[in-house]
Every structure is written in C-alpha cells, then in structure tokens.
Amino acid sequence: MPAPISTVPAGFSSRKAANEYIESEMKKRIMFLDGAMGTQIQNLRLSEEDFRGERFKDHTHDLKGNNDLLVFTQPKAIYDIHRNYLLAGADFVETNTFSGTTIAQADYGTESIVYELNKIASEIARAACDDMLKETPDRPRFVCGAIGPTNRTCSISPSVENPSFRNVTFDELVVAYTQQIRGLLDGGSDVILIETIFDTLNAKAALFAVDTLFDDGIYERVPVFVSGTIVDQSGRTLSGQTGEAFITSVSHAEPLAIGLNCALGANQMRPFIQSLANFTSAYVICYPNAGLPNTFGEYDESPETMAQNVSVFAKEGLVNIMGGCCGTTPGHIKAIYETCKDFKPRVPGPDIRKEKMVLSGLEPLIYDKNSNFLNIGERCNVAGSRKFARHIINDEYEEALAIARAQVENGGQVIDINMDEGMLDGAAAMSKFLNLISTEPDVAKVPLMVDSSNFAVVEAGLKCAQGKCIVNSISLKEGEEDFLKKARLVKRYGAAVVVMAFDEAGQAVECEDKFRICERSYNLLVDKVGFNPNDIIFDPNILTICTGMEEHNNYGVEFIESCKMIKKHLPGAKISGGVSNLSFSYRGNEVVRQAMHYVFLYHANKAGMVMGI
C-alpha cells in the first residue's frame, strides 16, 4: 500500500507535528477562527462579469452569488480576505468552499470543477497563512477546509405529500463530500471543518467520507472540527436533535473540537454552548453571528458589543476556539481577539462514553450501571409481529408507524426494526420506514435498533438514521475477516453493536462456549477495530427450554452462567437477549410464558443481563 498523502504546513517537519501543535495550543490558550467570508464578499459589490471572469464568460448559468467560484475569478480578493482575518488575530482561516460540493454547485451547472475549486481554495488560504508566518514566525496559522451542509437534507422530505421521500441519499452525500475533502487536503488544509450542521445525517455522511479517507490510509489524518447549528431557542437542530443528541451522533469520529455556529447571536447561543460543554470531552468551538438579523437581513451588532457578549463564554471557561459567523468582519475578530485572548481555555471534562453506553434519537439515552433494565420494543419486527408484517407487506406504512408510536408510549426505550421477510425488499422497506419515523418526533426521540440478518439491510437503515443506533447483529459465523469488515463499518456509521454467540462452528449452547466466543469477539472489537467496550452488547443466545428433549432443559441456566462470566471478564460490555425464545414451546399459553419470563429475568438480570427484546 502506498504511503498516505500528506501536505506539511510551513514551519513544521511533519503533519503529525502540526497536529500535535494545534492540540497543545488549545490546552494553553483560546485560539481564534476567522469571521464571515460571505459578508466580506458582499462588501466587494461584485457584478455578474466579476464572478464570471475570463474562464466562465460563456457559461450557460448565471454565476453571481456563487461565492466559491471566486477562487478562480477573484483569487486576490479571497487572499486579501484571509489575510485581513489573520492580521486581526485569527489562528485559523476557513477556505472559501462552503458550497464546494457537486450537490451545491449543481444549481450553477459547475459540478465538474468541484475538486479543482476546493484544491485552489485551500492553496489560496495556505498561501495567506504561510505569508503570515513570515511576519509572525512564533505563531503558525492554519487552514480549515470548510465543508458546508449542502442545500439538501437527508433527514427531511422536501415534499409534504410524501414524507418518506428524500431528494438526496446518504451515498450521494458521501461521494460528494469525498471529492470535496480530497481537494481540500490536496490543497493543503490543516483541519477539516464540517460546519453549520442543521441535519446530523448529512454530517454523518461527511464524517463517513472523512473516516474512509483516513482509516483506509489514503490520506494522513488531520484534526476534524464539527460545528452544529441550533435554529432557535428550542435548543434543537433543524432536523430535531437536541445538542446532546447531536454530540452523541457525531462523537464516534473523535472530532478534536465540537461546537456551534450560525443562526444565533452570542447572547442567544450561550445556554446551548454551556450544555454542549458539559456533555463533551472534546474541545469546544463557538462562532456565533453578529447578533440577530434586522428586518433587512443585515447584522447590526458592533465589534465591541459582540466582543463583550462572547467574552462571557471565555470568562466562564466554556470554549477553546472562538470566531464569528454571519455579519462578522475583521473588525469583529480583532475585537474578540483583544477581549478574550488572555482568558484561560476550557479544560475538557471526562468522557462519559468510557463509563456509559450513550445512544441517541432526537434525544440522548444514557445507560450505566445504575440504570434500570432497558426495554427494547420488538413490535416493529416483521418476524415477531404478524400485524406489523401485514401492514408493511400491504404498504400500509402509516398503520405500521402507529405501532412504533404505541411502543414508545408504552415504555419502549429503544425500538427494534426488522424487515426480514421473503416477500419484501428488506433494504427498501427499512429505508422507507426509518424515513417515516424521522417525521414523527414522538417516535424518533428514542434510539433505533436496526435489526437484520442481511448486512445490506442493516446498512440501508443506518443510512437513514441521524441518531446513534444499535446494530443487531454481527457474529463470527462467517469468520474473522467478515466479522472485522462489518464491525469497522458499524463503527464508521457511529453505531453500537449486538454480537451473537456464534462462530465458525455454529451457535454456542453451553456456558463455556458462549463465553469463549464472546471473549474472542470482544478482543477483536476492542483491540483490532478500536470499538468502545460500552458500545458492545452480547447476546449469548437465549434458547428454548421445556421442549421435551432432555438436553434442552439446562439452556436457561447456561445463559445465566454465561452472563456472569461476561460481566466479570469483559468490562464495559452489555448483555441482551430475546426473552420470548425461552418459552417458545408454550406459545399460545401466555400466562405460563409470562411467568417463565418473570422468573428468568429475575435471575438473568442479577447475573448481568441489562436489556432485552
């Protein structure tokens, strides 16, 4: 395999040295991001001809307003904007690539130049930083490759009549973001900044692209910053997530900094930055607008006023990186820099994910050793509910959605979704149903368990869920190579995982075999994949008892004993199981089945089983 592609900024011996410097500086002082690119471009009062330049003079579409295109036609103006922000005190400048994807550029018919656009934009910003280094050799400056949300959303339908419809897919976003990221990195970006996130699923697609390029060894890793957008005082993104759920959904990518930008001024943003800082162990980045827009859509907050407003964040130790978004200018950044540069940076708190399993729908679900038994609703499983299966097969998705709603209302903390039925296109059914769930806040607030024996169906579900899901399931049945491949993908999608006690020899029956397979799986996940142990859930197979066959009589005890061993020897891992399997020989006799389940769960829970379907 060839060595990863790497660009080394001036003043450093290696990309690794530059990465380490950025993190070490964030521990020592508050660092500063630039302000709005669009505001500065608007002030230039450029004409259609200025946007077109010589290169695009005969282009078929109007180009005025396509600010990213100015890296081709007005490179000196873009360089000057970067330089003015650096002179104002910025440590980081963002590339002029907020709309630098084929998806966003399609409005202007300029999809074909996207890679080149991002590369040149990075080179211009890189030149400004390198030139600044010559003037301030003791203070390196860095390029943030800016990745905007695109003008489409993966979690919200553009059609009121068809709520399951999407005008962009996860896969399309991954392809578009991959092309953009390649251009940014080839041009010399030091950081990938995924910003103004109003739909977390779009951001997860961008992070999927980033992780693929880094984990597959194509590019040497650079820091990743992730910045969401809270749209109003509800404290939620446009796609409905709380700030804590948003953090949970993106933290699998281990961003160096997580924060908020746009939509709000500093005064309105403060409580949400406080909540975010309390919930993440990453560094915190914050770049609000210059207040709220006036009736003409303009921003009136002066540099001095904004600096005083954001200084509260610095005084209270909430931030590590500060900057400005809409309406901000070099004057705002200079005022923020001068007002806040002497305050100490935020000291990140402990990572709750090291002690707890954290999942999310629109809201977070935190499970630790003090939590009660976690109930996973199974009525949205075509194999477990004839009623649900009938609705799905008959294309009665609204009726099927009502079943999901009822499960949450009746105490389901996670909803299991399974579409494994011979008469169904499982991937299409899973996608449609999960898209519909995202339109129902009362259902979408809880995490989802994406359940299928077909991994392609699992992936289809993960591509439609903005929250942090549970995958049910993977196993060693097809060998280690298949297991590791699926596990890496689950981690890249940002999900927790159920691991069944199967290996190449088949299903484990006795306690020793159950534990042996679980221990082997645990070591592979933790040591080879880098999985968080708290995101591993073992299902050691609850098998049917009272079948009339003597060898089946001890199955319940074998499961309970395996739970004890997993709890003792595999720290962080959780234990689940399909409880209804135990009493399957008594189907039709619900009184007996419920009594069996009650007794079994009493002992299994004491042994370490913490959730069940």
LINHU-V318396 format. One record per run of one state. SS is the DSSP state (2 for helix, 1 for strand, 0 for the rest). FROM is the first residue (numbers start at 0). TO is the last residue. Records with the same first field share a line. If there is no record, write none. Layout:
SS = FROM-TO, FROM-TO
This chain:
0 = 0-3, 5-13, 28-29, 33-35, 43-46, 52-65, 73-73, 88-90, 94-100, 108-109, 135-140, 147-168, 186-189, 197-198, 215-217, 219-221, 228-234, 236-240, 253-255, 279-281, 289-291, 293-297, 299-301, 315-319, 322-328, 340-350, 354-355, 360-362, 367-372, 381-384, 393-395, 409-412, 418-424, 437-439, 444-445, 451-453, 462-468, 474-478, 493-494, 500-500, 503-504, 507-509, 529-531, 539-548, 552-553, 569-572, 575-577, 586-588, 607-609, 612-612
1 = 4-4, 30-32, 91-93, 141-146, 190-196, 218-218, 222-227, 235-235, 241-241, 256-264, 282-288, 292-292, 298-298, 320-321, 356-359, 363-366, 373-380, 413-417, 446-450, 469-473, 495-499, 501-502, 505-506, 535-538, 573-574, 610-611
2 = 14-27, 36-42, 47-51, 66-72, 74-87, 101-107, 110-134, 169-185, 199-214, 242-252, 265-278, 302-314, 329-339, 351-353, 385-392, 396-408, 425-436, 440-443, 454-461, 479-492, 510-528, 532-534, 549-551, 554-568, 578-585, 589-606
